[in-house]
Amino acid sequence: MYGYSFAGRYIHHRTVVSNSEDPAHVLLPGVHRIASLLKRWLLGTHQGSVQANQLDYYLDEYTFRFNRRGAFPFFRVIEKLT
């Protein structure tokens, strides 16, 4: 079975942004926020020297850091011990 077998329970709603009078950041604020955070992280951490052929690795690292942003260091130590 596939890794995202639980995804079949969710109903997906399409949002066509080009037909709307509202700007994209109003309709999809989460996407806009993540893109802004990614750009800020790339400019701050890597000082803007990002190679196009390495972009996948940068995105993987950003995803890892974003997913771990709420984990406390104490819990990380416990995870490694178990």
Backbone as JSON Lines, residues from 0, in Angstrom:
{"i":0,"aa":"M","n":[0.85,-1.19,0.0],"ca":[0.0,0.0,0.0],"c":[0.88,1.24,0.0]}
{"i":1,"aa":"Y","n":[0.34,2.32,-0.41],"ca":[1.08,3.57,-0.49],"c":[1.22,4.23,0.88]}
{"i":2,"aa":"G","n":[2.21,5.1,1.02],"ca":[2.49,5.75,2.29],"c":[1.4,6.69,2.76]}
{"i":3,"aa":"Y","n":[0.6,7.2,1.86],"ca":[-0.44,8.16,2.21],"c":[-1.83,7.55,2.05]}
{"i":4,"aa":"S","n":[-2.02,6.37,2.57],"ca":[-3.31,5.69,2.42],"c":[-4.43,6.43,3.14]}
{"i":5,"aa":"F","n":[-4.08,7.22,4.18],"ca":[-5.1,7.96,4.92],"c":[-5.65,9.13,4.12]}
{"i":6,"aa":"A","n":[-4.99,9.52,3.05],"ca":[-5.41,10.7,2.29],"c":[-6.74,10.48,1.57]}
{"i":7,"aa":"G","n":[-7.16,9.26,1.4],"ca":[-8.43,8.99,0.73],"c":[-9.63,9.44,1.54]}
{"i":8,"aa":"R","n":[-9.47,9.68,2.83],"ca":[-10.58,10.11,3.67],"c":[-10.87,11.59,3.56]}
{"i":9,"aa":"Y","n":[-10.0,12.33,2.97],"ca":[-10.17,13.78,2.9],"c":[-10.8,14.19,1.58]}
{"i":10,"aa":"I","n":[-11.65,15.19,1.64],"ca":[-12.28,15.73,0.44],"c":[-11.48,16.97,0.03]}
{"i":11,"aa":"H","n":[-11.0,16.96,-1.18],"ca":[-10.2,18.06,-1.69],"c":[-11.08,19.04,-2.44]}
{"i":12,"aa":"H","n":[-10.94,20.31,-2.15],"ca":[-11.68,21.36,-2.83],"c":[-10.72,22.19,-3.66]}
{"i":13,"aa":"R","n":[-11.02,22.34,-4.93],"ca":[-10.17,23.15,-5.81],"c":[-10.48,24.62,-5.63]}
{"i":14,"aa":"T","n":[-9.43,25.42,-5.71],"ca":[-9.59,26.87,-5.67],"c":[-8.86,27.43,-6.88]}
{"i":15,"aa":"V","n":[-9.59,27.98,-7.83],"ca":[-8.99,28.58,-9.01],"c":[-8.71,30.04,-8.69]}
{"i":16,"aa":"V","n":[-7.46,30.35,-8.5],"ca":[-7.07,31.69,-8.07],"c":[-7.18,32.69,-9.22]}
{"i":17,"aa":"S","n":[-6.93,32.24,-10.44],"ca":[-6.92,33.18,-11.57],"c":[-8.31,33.75,-11.87]}
{"i":18,"aa":"N","n":[-9.38,33.05,-11.5],"ca":[-10.73,33.54,-11.75],"c":[-11.26,34.43,-10.63]}
{"i":19,"aa":"S","n":[-10.52,34.55,-9.56],"ca":[-10.99,35.31,-8.41],"c":[-10.53,36.75,-8.48]}
{"i":20,"aa":"E","n":[-11.28,37.62,-7.84],"ca":[-10.89,39.02,-7.76],"c":[-9.92,39.26,-6.61]}
{"i":21,"aa":"D","n":[-9.85,38.33,-5.65],"ca":[-8.94,38.46,-4.53],"c":[-7.53,38.03,-4.94]}
{"i":22,"aa":"P","n":[-6.5,38.67,-4.36],"ca":[-5.13,38.23,-4.66],"c":[-4.85,36.87,-4.04]}
{"i":23,"aa":"A","n":[-3.8,36.22,-4.52],"ca":[-3.48,34.86,-4.1],"c":[-3.18,34.78,-2.61]}
{"i":24,"aa":"H","n":[-2.53,35.8,-2.04],"ca":[-2.17,35.71,-0.63],"c":[-3.39,35.8,0.29]}
{"i":25,"aa":"V","n":[-4.51,36.27,-0.23],"ca":[-5.75,36.29,0.56],"c":[-6.43,34.92,0.5]}
{"i":26,"aa":"L","n":[-6.43,34.31,-0.68],"ca":[-7.09,33.02,-0.85],"c":[-6.29,31.86,-0.26]}
{"i":27,"aa":"L","n":[-4.97,31.94,-0.35],"ca":[-4.11,30.84,0.1],"c":[-3.03,31.38,1.05]}
{"i":28,"aa":"P","n":[-3.4,31.81,2.24],"ca":[-2.42,32.44,3.12],"c":[-1.34,31.48,3.61]}
{"i":29,"aa":"G","n":[-1.65,30.21,3.77],"ca":[-0.65,29.25,4.24],"c":[0.46,29.04,3.22]}
{"i":30,"aa":"V","n":[0.08,28.93,1.95],"ca":[1.06,28.75,0.89],"c":[1.95,29.97,0.79]}
{"i":31,"aa":"H","n":[1.36,31.15,0.89],"ca":[2.12,32.4,0.83],"c":[3.09,32.49,2.0]}
{"i":32,"aa":"R","n":[2.64,32.09,3.17],"ca":[3.49,32.16,4.36],"c":[4.69,31.21,4.24]}
{"i":33,"aa":"I","n":[4.46,29.98,3.79],"ca":[5.55,29.01,3.64],"c":[6.55,29.49,2.6]}
{"i":34,"aa":"A","n":[6.06,30.02,1.48],"ca":[6.98,30.52,0.45],"c":[7.8,31.69,0.98]}
{"i":35,"aa":"S","n":[7.19,32.57,1.75],"ca":[7.92,33.7,2.32],"c":[8.97,33.23,3.32]}
{"i":36,"aa":"L","n":[8.61,32.26,4.17],"ca":[9.57,31.73,5.13],"c":[10.72,31.02,4.43]}
{"i":37,"aa":"L","n":[10.43,30.3,3.35],"ca":[11.48,29.63,2.59],"c":[12.45,30.64,1.98]}
{"i":38,"aa":"K","n":[11.91,31.69,1.38],"ca":[12.78,32.71,0.79],"c":[13.64,33.38,1.84]}
{"i":39,"aa":"R","n":[13.06,33.7,2.99],"ca":[13.81,34.33,4.06],"c":[14.9,33.4,4.59]}
{"i":40,"aa":"W","n":[14.58,32.11,4.73],"ca":[15.56,31.14,5.21],"c":[16.72,31.0,4.22]}
{"i":41,"aa":"L","n":[16.41,30.93,2.92],"ca":[17.46,30.81,1.92],"c":[18.37,32.04,1.91]}
{"i":42,"aa":"L","n":[17.77,33.21,2.01],"ca":[18.58,34.43,2.0],"c":[19.39,34.58,3.29]}
{"i":43,"aa":"G","n":[18.81,34.2,4.41],"ca":[19.51,34.38,5.68],"c":[20.55,33.33,5.94]}
{"i":44,"aa":"T","n":[20.2,32.07,5.77],"ca":[21.11,30.98,6.08],"c":[22.19,30.81,5.03]}
{"i":45,"aa":"H","n":[21.82,30.89,3.79],"ca":[22.76,30.63,2.71],"c":[23.26,31.91,2.06]}
{"i":46,"aa":"Q","n":[22.9,33.05,2.6],"ca":[23.36,34.35,2.11],"c":[23.1,34.55,0.62]}
{"i":47,"aa":"G","n":[22.05,33.93,0.13],"ca":[21.65,34.12,-1.26],"c":[22.44,33.31,-2.27]}
{"i":48,"aa":"S","n":[23.45,32.55,-1.84],"ca":[24.23,31.76,-2.81],"c":[23.65,30.36,-2.9]}
{"i":49,"aa":"V","n":[22.55,30.24,-3.6],"ca":[21.85,28.98,-3.77],"c":[22.05,28.52,-5.2]}
{"i":50,"aa":"Q","n":[22.51,27.28,-5.34],"ca":[22.72,26.71,-6.67],"c":[21.43,26.06,-7.13]}
{"i":51,"aa":"A","n":[21.07,26.26,-8.39],"ca":[19.84,25.69,-8.92],"c":[19.87,24.16,-8.91]}
{"i":52,"aa":"N","n":[21.04,23.57,-9.15],"ca":[21.11,22.11,-9.18],"c":[21.07,21.5,-7.77]}
{"i":53,"aa":"Q","n":[21.22,22.3,-6.72],"ca":[21.16,21.83,-5.34],"c":[19.83,22.18,-4.66]}
{"i":54,"aa":"L","n":[18.9,22.75,-5.4],"ca":[17.66,23.24,-4.81],"c":[16.87,22.14,-4.11]}
{"i":55,"aa":"D","n":[16.88,20.92,-4.64],"ca":[16.18,19.82,-3.98],"c":[16.71,19.57,-2.57]}
{"i":56,"aa":"Y","n":[18.02,19.65,-2.41],"ca":[18.61,19.43,-1.09],"c":[18.27,20.54,-0.13]}
{"i":57,"aa":"Y","n":[18.24,21.78,-0.62],"ca":[17.84,22.91,0.23],"c":[16.4,22.75,0.68]}
{"i":58,"aa":"L","n":[15.52,22.35,-0.24],"ca":[14.12,22.17,0.1],"c":[13.92,21.02,1.09]}
{"i":59,"aa":"D","n":[14.71,19.95,0.93],"ca":[14.63,18.84,1.89],"c":[15.06,19.3,3.28]}
{"i":60,"aa":"E","n":[16.13,20.08,3.36],"ca":[16.59,20.56,4.65],"c":[15.57,21.5,5.28]}
{"i":61,"aa":"Y","n":[14.99,22.38,4.47],"ca":[13.98,23.3,4.99],"c":[12.76,22.53,5.5]}
{"i":62,"aa":"T","n":[12.33,21.53,4.76],"ca":[11.18,20.72,5.18],"c":[11.47,20.02,6.5]}
{"i":63,"aa":"F","n":[12.68,19.47,6.63],"ca":[13.05,18.81,7.88],"c":[13.01,19.79,9.04]}
{"i":64,"aa":"R","n":[13.62,20.96,8.85],"ca":[13.65,21.96,9.93],"c":[12.25,22.47,10.25]}
{"i":65,"aa":"F","n":[11.42,22.68,9.23],"ca":[10.07,23.17,9.45],"c":[9.24,22.15,10.23]}
{"i":66,"aa":"N","n":[9.38,20.88,9.91],"ca":[8.62,19.84,10.59],"c":[9.1,19.63,12.02]}
{"i":67,"aa":"R","n":[10.34,19.97,12.33],"ca":[10.89,19.78,13.66],"c":[10.88,21.06,14.49]}
{"i":68,"aa":"R","n":[10.24,22.11,14.03],"ca":[10.31,23.41,14.7],"c":[9.71,23.41,16.1]}
{"i":69,"aa":"G","n":[8.78,22.52,16.39],"ca":[8.15,22.5,17.7],"c":[8.76,21.49,18.65]}
{"i":70,"aa":"A","n":[9.72,20.7,18.18],"ca":[10.31,19.67,19.04],"c":[11.32,20.3,19.99]}
{"i":71,"aa":"F","n":[11.25,19.92,21.24],"ca":[12.19,20.45,22.23],"c":[13.46,19.59,22.22]}
{"i":72,"aa":"P","n":[14.61,20.18,22.52],"ca":[15.86,19.4,22.51],"c":[15.82,18.19,23.43]}
{"i":73,"aa":"F","n":[15.13,18.29,24.57],"ca":[15.04,17.18,25.49],"c":[14.39,15.97,24.83]}
{"i":74,"aa":"F","n":[13.33,16.18,24.06],"ca":[12.64,15.09,23.4],"c":[13.5,14.49,22.29]}
{"i":75,"aa":"R","n":[14.34,15.29,21.67],"ca":[15.23,14.76,20.66],"c":[16.23,13.78,21.26]}
{"i":76,"aa":"V","n":[16.74,14.09,22.45],"ca":[17.69,13.21,23.13],"c":[16.99,11.91,23.49]}
{"i":77,"aa":"I","n":[15.77,11.99,23.97],"ca":[15.02,10.77,24.33],"c":[14.75,9.92,23.09]}
{"i":78,"aa":"E","n":[14.44,10.58,21.96],"ca":[14.21,9.82,20.73],"c":[15.44,9.02,20.32]}
{"i":79,"aa":"K","n":[16.61,9.61,20.49],"ca":[17.84,8.92,20.12],"c":[18.15,7.75,21.06]}
{"i":80,"aa":"L","n":[17.74,7.84,22.32],"ca":[18.01,6.79,23.28],"c":[17.08,5.59,23.11]}
{"i":81,"aa":"T","n":[15.9,5.82,22.56],"ca":[14.94,4.71,22.44],"c":[15.02,4.04,21.1]}
